[in-house]
Structures are given as structure tokens and as C-alpha cells.
Amino acid sequence: MVSNRETLSEEASRLAEQLFEHNGKKRSSFISQLLEMCERAEGKDILLIHNPGGWGSTQMENLLQWERSIVEGIGATLGKLGYKCSTVQYFRTGHGWHAIMGDIREQTRFFTSKAKIMAAELEFVVRHYNNLRVVMIGVSQGAAFSNAVTQRLNGLDRVYSIELGIPFPYKSKRVMTERTLALDSNGLMPDALMEWNVPIITRTYFSAPFRWVKHRLHGEKVKFTYCINLPGHDYNWDYPEVQRQIEDFLKTKFGVKRKSEVKRK
């Protein structure tokens, strides 16, 4: 049973008070974000939540093409299986150096505080929408964040996680469940970041500034992060092994939506 808007707002406010007792600005932002998530979930079978890679603040239209292709490919696959889906992006970091420094601390602690907050949000949404299932989609640092959130959910069985290219430093902290799909390779070549290939990583980061300057000299406005092209650390939906593993996971976990379910909707 879905609560009405007023009830949702009241309960979201109480949850915000528990999480941010002494920070009114964070409480307000949390409530707004949580209610928007609920609005997107209304009338849907599956809520897709994209946890962006990098600092976790990149809008969909500015994502690298391969990362955007994954989000779109998963949505299209579930649509073909007969499910009504909605996609939201979960931004774990704001803009500016202060926000980035805060995220560095979170990353070194395996996203302890931010994962707790997102887990609370997912538990709230699933509790209020009985037939809703959630699929988190994360790449690179976003994959690590998704896994940290999963570990905070205490086995909540309607939340799934698709994690691509989790960086090596988080590999030992990763926990796999029956609702987790983790891809450590794109099927074409080893992922340098996943395998912690230090010589390749060093060369890539050392040459990135020169590629960025080259683009700027040609009048091309390119984000610096786009110039860090680690071999194998891309998981394009068009790569056969990437698409196959994700589609198999979705078909196994969700299957084709039954006609009886459609009629009830």
C-alpha cells in the first residue's frame, strides 16, 4: 500500500530528523530528494538508481558514452521484459573542492556515512511501495558505493545491484549477494584499475594533462576526467560479454512480467 503524499512527507521529515538532527540544510535537502525518489517510484515496477562513477556528481547528459549506454541498456532490457521502469541519478557529491575533499574522506572509509544515508532512503521507498523493486547501477567508484549501500541494507530482498569495474582498493571489502552482479572485465581486455596495474595506471594519469591541454589548444572544452582513459576500464553496452552478463542477470532475477501482474496494474 502506498502512503499518501502528506504521510510520506511527515515520515520523511522524521527520518531526516534522525539522520541530521543538528543540520537543517541537510534535512531539507534529504527530504526533497527522498520525496522525489518516491514520486519517480509511483506506478512503476522497478526503480533504477544510477550511482555515477568518479566523484558521483555527473549528470546523465555529461556522462561518458559507455557509462550512459549501460544505464540505457538496462532500462531497455527491463522494458522488453514488460516492466515499467523509472530512472533516477543519485549524486553523492556536490560541486567544488570542499565537496570533493569530503568525498575523498568517504572513499577512504568505504562510504561509511553516505552509504548509511542511501540505505535508509531505499528502505523507506521499498517499505512504502510494496510491489516495487530497486536496481542500483554503479560503475567504478559508483560500483563501490553501491556495494557499500548493499551491505547496509540487512538483506533487503527487493534491492539489486549491478556493479561494473569496482576499483582494486575496494575489492577486498566487496560483499556479494544473490542479488548482486559484479563485472570485473569488459570481456575484451583486463581492467587496469580493477587489476591494479600500477605501470599502466601511472602512465595514463601522467599523460592525461597533456591530452587535456591538446584538446584545449584545439578549442575543445573537455572535462579533465575524460582524458583519463584507463585500458579495459570501460564497460560499453555494445561489448558482447557485458551485455550478455547483464541481460542474463536481469532475465534470471526478474523474468518476463506475467500477464496477471499487468492486469493488476
Residue pairs with C-beta under 8 A, 6 or more apart in sequence:
1 130
2 42
2 128
2 129
2 130
3 11
3 128
5 35
8 35
8 38
8 128
9 31
9 35
11 124
11 128
12 30
12 31
12 34
12 35
12 38
12 124
13 27
13 31
15 30
15 34
15 120
15 124
16 26
16 27
16 28
16 30
16 31
16 34
17 27
19 26
19 27
19 30
19 116
19 117
19 120
20 26
20 27
20 30
30 117
30 121
33 121
34 121
34 124
34 125
36 88
37 47
37 49
37 88
37 121
37 125
38 124
38 125
38 128
38 129
40 47
40 86
40 87
40 88
41 47
41 86
41 125
41 129
41 132
42 129
43 84
43 265
44 84
44 85
44 86
44 132
45 83
45 84
45 85
45 131
45 132
45 133
45 257
45 261
45 265
46 78
46 83
46 84
46 85
46 86
46 132
46 133
46 134
46 135
46 254
47 85
47 86
47 87
47 88
47 125
47 132
47 133
47 134
47 135
48 71
48 74
48 75
48 78
48 85
48 86
48 87
48 88
48 134
48 135
48 137
49 87
49 88
49 89
49 90
49 122
49 134
49 135
49 136
49 137
50 60
50 71
50 87
50 88
50 89
50 90
50 136
50 137
50 138
50 142
51 90
51 92
51 136
51 137
51 138
51 142
51 143
51 145
51 146
52 58
52 63
52 67
52 89
52 91
52 139
52 142
53 67
53 138
53 139
53 140
53 141
53 142
53 143
53 165
54 140
54 141
54 142
54 225
55 93
55 99
55 100
55 103
55 141
56 90
56 91
56 92
56 93
56 103
56 141
56 142
56 145
57 91
57 92
57 93
57 94
57 95
57 99
59 89
60 68
60 71
60 89
62 223
63 71
64 226
64 234
65 236
66 234
66 235
66 236
66 237
67 139
67 235
69 236
69 237
69 238
70 137
70 139
70 162
70 164
70 235
70 236
70 237
70 242
70 246
71 87
71 137
72 237
73 237
73 243
73 246
74 135
74 137
74 162
74 246
74 250
75 85
75 87
77 246
77 247
77 250
78 85
78 135
78 250
78 254
79 85
81 250
81 251
81 254
81 255
81 256
81 257
82 256
82 257
82 262
83 254
83 257
84 265
90 118
92 103
92 106
92 111
92 114
92 118
92 145
93 99
93 100
93 102
93 103
106 112
106 113
106 114
107 141
107 144
110 144
110 148
110 170
110 173
111 144
111 145
111 148
111 149
112 148
114 145
115 145
115 148
115 149
115 151
115 152
116 152
118 145
118 149
118 152
119 149
119 152
119 153
122 134
122 149
122 153
122 156
122 159
123 153
123 156
125 132
125 134
126 132
126 134
126 156
126 158
126 159
132 158
133 158
133 159
133 160
133 254
134 158
134 159
134 160
135 159
135 160
135 161
135 162
136 146
136 149
136 150
136 159
136 160
136 161
136 162
137 146
137 162
138 144
138 145
138 146
138 147
138 161
138 162
138 163
138 164
139 163
139 164
139 165
139 235
140 164
140 165
140 166
140 167
140 193
140 233
141 167
143 163
143 164
143 165
143 166
143 182
144 163
144 166
144 167
144 170
144 173
144 174
146 161
146 162
146 163
147 161
147 163
147 166
147 170
147 173
147 174
147 175
147 180
147 182
148 173
149 161
150 159
150 161
150 175
150 177
150 179
150 180
151 175
153 159
155 177
157 179
159 179
160 179
160 180
160 181
160 253
161 177
161 179
161 180
161 181
162 180
162 181
162 183
162 246
162 249
163 174
163 180
163 181
163 182
163 183
164 182
164 183
164 235
164 242
165 183
165 184
165 186
165 191
165 193
165 194
165 233
165 235
166 174
166 182
166 184
166 194
167 193
167 194
168 193
168 194
168 195
168 196
169 196
171 194
174 182
176 182
179 253
181 245
181 246
181 249
183 235
183 242
183 245
183 246
184 191
184 194
185 191
185 194
185 232
185 241
186 232
186 234
186 235
186 236
186 239
186 241
186 242
187 239
187 240
187 241
187 242
188 232
188 239
188 241
189 231
189 232
190 197
190 231
190 232
191 230
191 231
191 232
191 233
192 200
192 201
192 204
192 230
192 231
192 232
192 233
193 201
193 230
193 232
193 233
194 232
194 233
195 232
200 230
200 231
201 230
204 228
204 229
204 230
204 231
205 228
208 224
208 227
208 228
208 229
209 224
209 227
211 227
212 222
212 224
212 227
215 221
215 222
215 227
216 222
235 242
236 242
237 243
237 246
